[in-house]
C-alpha cells in the first residue's frame, strides 16, 4: 500500500500520466512563493496566467490568508503578494514559473518578516560598491520520524571524520536528493555554484553565488524552496535547524562570503581589514540578524567547538574555521578577494544577513 506523502514509486508513476498531458500554449502555471510569519518557513500557491511573464512586474499582485501563516489575525487576514523575482519551474517544466514574492499587510505596509524591502533599499544605496555575496547553505536530511536520514534507528553512526565530502554508501546518505536538487536549481536559473557532503552524516551543503546585491536573498530562498520540494518527492524531510543533533556533532550554518569592488581590486586586503574592524564593533547587532530568533538558535551552535566561534566573542583570522570572520589563505596570499562571515545560522534570512553586512561595512551605520 502506498503511504500518502511518502514519495512512493506507485504514486509518482500514476502522476506521470497527468504531467505528460499537453498544456495549452496560451496558459502557464505560476507558483507564487513567499516567506511565512516564522521568518524561515516557505509557503506557495499556484494560479493560471494567460500570458508568459518576462519580468516580476508582469505578474498580478495576489493575496492569501495570513491568519493561517502566522502573519495576521483571523478578523483581518488578507495579506498581499508582490512578485519580485522569476525563476523557471523545474517541477512543471515548460513555460511554467516560480514567482518569488514580498509580503505586504492589508494597509500595504511590509509584513514583519518581509526583510527584502529594506534589504533592497540598502543594496541600492550601496550599488556603487558592487557588493557580492556567496552563501554556503548547510542542511540536514531527516526521516519522517525526525531521526537523521540513514542513521541507525536504535543508535548512532560512527564518530565524525569519514563523512565530510565522503564517498560510499557507508559514508553518505541521501545523495540522490542532492543531485536532483542541484539539477533542478540549474534548470530554474538559480546561481548554485556547488555542493558537498558535510561533517555530520546526513548533513549536506550547497553554495549559491556569487550574487550581487538583492539577488543573493532571492536565489537562496528559491533554492531552499526547491530543496523542500525535491525532498517531498523522495519522502524525506529537510531541516535548517542550526543544531539538529545535540552532543558531539557539528551544527549547521550559512557561512556568508562577502566582498566589495574595493576588496576585489589589487591591494584589497586593506579594505577587507577595514571591514573586519567595523564588524568587530557591531558583533551583537550581527548575531541578532543571523537567525530568526535574534541569536537564540545560534546559541546552540556557536559554542566555540565543532568549527565555530563563541557567540559571545568576536574573532578574525587567516584560514581559521574557529573564528567569527575567516580570511581565506589564498586571499591573504593574493592580498585581495573576500572575507567569510561564519556566524550566520543555517536558518538565517539571507536578506537580513546581507543587509546588515552592507550597513556595517559600506554605509558605516
Long-range contacts (C-beta under 8 A, 24 or more apart in sequence): 5-232, 5-235, 6-144, 6-235, 7-232, 7-233, 7-234, 7-235, 7-236, 8-235, 12-233, 19-92, 23-94, 23-96, 26-50, 26-51, 28-52, 28-53, 28-94, 28-95, 28-96, 28-97, 29-89, 29-92, 29-96, 29-97, 30-59, 30-96, 30-97, 30-99, 31-89, 31-92, 31-96, 31-97, 31-98, 31-99, 32-59, 32-62, 32-81, 32-83, 32-99, 32-101, 33-98, 33-99, 33-100, 33-101, 33-221, 33-222, 33-225, 34-64, 34-81, 34-100, 34-101, 34-102, 34-103, 35-103, 35-113, 35-114, 35-115, 35-221, 35-349, 36-69, 36-70, 36-71, 36-113, 37-66, 37-69, 37-70, 37-71, 37-111, 37-112, 37-113, 38-70, 38-113, 38-292, 39-113, 39-115, 39-292, 39-349, 40-240, 40-292, 40-347, 40-349, 41-69, 41-70, 42-221, 42-224, 42-225, 42-228, 43-69, 44-225, 52-95, 53-83, 53-86, 53-97, 53-99, 55-86, 56-83, 56-84, 56-85, 56-86, 56-99, 56-100, 57-83, 59-83, 59-86, 59-99, 62-101, 66-103, 66-105, 66-111, 71-103, 71-105, 71-111, 71-112, 71-113, 72-105, 72-106, 76-106, 78-106, 79-103, 79-104, 79-105, 79-106, 79-111, 80-104, 80-105, 80-106, 80-108, 84-116, 84-218, 85-218, 85-222, 87-188, 87-189, 87-190, 87-222, 88-187, 88-188, 88-189, 89-188, 90-183, 90-184, 90-185, 90-187, 90-188, 90-226, 91-184, 91-229, 98-188, 98-222, 98-225, 100-218, 100-221, 100-222, 113-349, 115-217, 115-349, 115-351, 115-352, 115-355, 116-214, 116-217, 116-218, 116-351, 118-355, 119-214, 119-217, 119-351, 119-352, 119-354, 119-355, 120-213, 120-214, 122-355, 122-358, 122-359, 122-363, 123-213, 123-214, 123-354, 123-355, 123-358, 124-213, 125-363, 126-213, 126-358, 126-362, 126-363, 127-213, 128-261, 129-260, 129-261, 129-262, 129-358, 129-362, 130-212, 130-260, 130-261, 131-212, 131-213, 131-258, 131-259, 131-260, 131-354, 131-357, 131-358, 131-362, 132-209, 132-210, 132-211, 132-212, 132-258, 132-259, 132-260, 132-264, 132-338, 133-209, 133-210, 133-211, 133-212, 133-216, 133-256, 133-257, 133-258, 133-350, 133-354, 133-357, 134-193, 134-207, 134-208, 134-209, 134-210, 134-211, 134-216, 134-256, 134-257, 134-338, 135-207, 135-208, 135-209, 135-216, 135-220, 135-254, 135-255, 135-256, 135-257, 135-344, 135-350, 135-353, 136-205, 136-206, 136-207, 136-253, 136-254, 136-255, 136-256, 136-257, 137-205, 137-206, 137-207, 137-208, 137-220, 137-223, 137-224, 137-240, 137-254, 137-346, 138-198, 138-203, 138-204, 138-205, 138-252, 138-253, 138-254, 138-346, 139-203, 139-204, 139-205, 139-227, 139-238, 139-239, 139-240, 139-252, 139-346, 140-200, 140-202, 140-203, 140-204, 140-238, 140-239, 140-241, 140-244, 140-245, 140-252, 141-173, 141-174, 141-177, 141-202, 141-203, 141-204, 141-231, 141-236, 141-237, 141-238, 142-202, 142-236, 142-237, 142-238, 142-239, 142-244, 143-236, 143-237, 144-235, 144-237, 146-237, 148-173, 148-200, 148-201, 148-202, 148-203, 148-244, 148-245, 149-173, 149-174, 149-202, 149-236, 150-174, 150-201, 150-202, 151-201, 151-202, 157-201, 159-248, 160-199, 160-200, 160-201, 160-248, 160-249, 160-250, 163-197, 163-198, 163-199, 163-200, 163-201, 163-203, 164-196, 164-197, 164-198, 164-199, 165-196, 165-197, 166-197, 171-197, 171-201, 172-197, 172-201, 173-201, 173-202, 174-202, 174-204, 174-234, 174-236, 176-234, 177-230, 177-231, 177-234, 177-236, 178-204, 178-206, 180-230, 180-233, 180-234, 181-206, 181-223, 181-226, 181-227, 181-230, 182-206, 184-226, 184-229, 184-230, 185-223, 185-226, 188-222, 188-226, 190-219, 190-222, 190-223, 190-226, 191-215, 191-219, 192-219, 192-223, 198-250, 198-252, 199-250, 199-306, 199-307, 200-245, 200-249, 200-250, 203-244, 203-250, 203-252, 209-257, 210-257, 213-354, 214-351, 216-350, 216-354, 217-349, 217-350, 217-351, 217-354, 220-350, 221-350, 240-346, 240-347, 241-297, 241-346, 241-347, 242-291, 242-297, 242-298, 242-300, 242-301, 242-345, 242-346, 242-347, 243-297, 243-300, 243-301, 246-300, 248-306, 249-306, 250-306, 250-307, 251-300, 251-301, 251-306, 251-308, 251-346, 252-301, 252-345, 252-346, 253-301, 253-308, 253-342, 253-343, 253-344, 253-345, 253-346, 254-344, 254-345, 254-346, 254-347, 254-348, 254-350, 254-353, 255-340, 255-341, 255-342, 255-344, 256-340, 256-341, 256-344, 256-350, 256-353, 256-354, 256-357, 257-338, 257-339, 257-340, 257-341, 258-338, 258-339, 258-340, 258-341, 258-354, 258-357, 258-361, 259-337, 259-338, 259-339, 260-361, 260-362, 263-336, 263-337, 263-338, 263-339, 264-336, 264-337, 264-338, 265-336, 266-335, 266-336, 267-335, 267-336, 268-335, 268-336, 268-337, 269-331, 269-332, 269-335, 269-336, 269-337, 272-327, 272-331, 272-336, 272-337, 272-338, 272-339, 274-361, 275-339, 275-360, 275-361, 276-316, 276-325, 276-327, 276-339, 278-360, 278-361, 278-364, 279-314, 279-316, 279-324, 279-325, 279-341, 279-360, 279-361, 280-314, 280-316, 282-356, 282-360, 283-313, 283-314, 283-324, 285-356, 285-360, 286-341, 286-343, 286-356, 286-357, 286-360, 287-311, 287-343, 289-348, 289-352, 289-353, 289-355, 289-356, 290-343, 290-344, 290-345, 290-348, 290-352, 290-353, 291-344, 291-345, 291-347, 291-348, 292-347, 292-348, 292-349, 297-345, 297-347, 298-343, 298-345, 301-345, 302-343, 308-342, 309-342, 309-343, 311-343
